[in-house]
């Protein structure tokens, strides 16, 4: 069955420090992996994706993510966090066979000055 | 393109009333998804369409919920009769297939319709 797990409800990090938001997935077909960010009272905004190719993908606002097939993980990272990065982050997987796209439960990132 | 457009942005209604949420996807996109977001259950996939045809409606919670896509530029999500537990933010999103020539697979979201059922 298709699933996405974000094991951390919240991640706290000091401004300037590196951040990691974790995501693991399960899908029967080829995985298409995505990260989205949501600010209060807004829709979801696309950050980055892995379709094929390099395992390290770069996206908006300095974020990047590493696809690890053996660990079925797609962790979101940023070398230096900003207070403005504080938001709700969602990992998503799209099944290459069905095109069904489901989201994880979300991780709230709090960056402290 | 103006992006995915949802209406209404806010809806307050009384239990038992019919609610209709509307969505206009991005022109040219062949997939349309409806999601519901609540604090308790997160972001749930309700139903998705491909080329106006419903592909998977297993996430629709009850028969009170129905969705249609009469053409490529319009979709509705209807709740009849509505109940307080239906209160949530409902999102519509559209995309191209990841396998389409110009497709990259990511969803583009509308700003959501916040439904409150009293």
Interface residues (C-beta under 8 A of the other chain):
Chain A: X32 X34 X36 X42 X43 X44 X45 X46 X49 X51 X90 X92 X94 X96 X98 X99 X100 X101 X102 X103 X104 X105 X106
Chain B: X4 X31 X33 X35 X42 X43 X45 X48 X50 X55 X56 X91 X93 X95 X97 X98 X99 X104 X105 X106 X107 X108 X109 X110 X111 X112
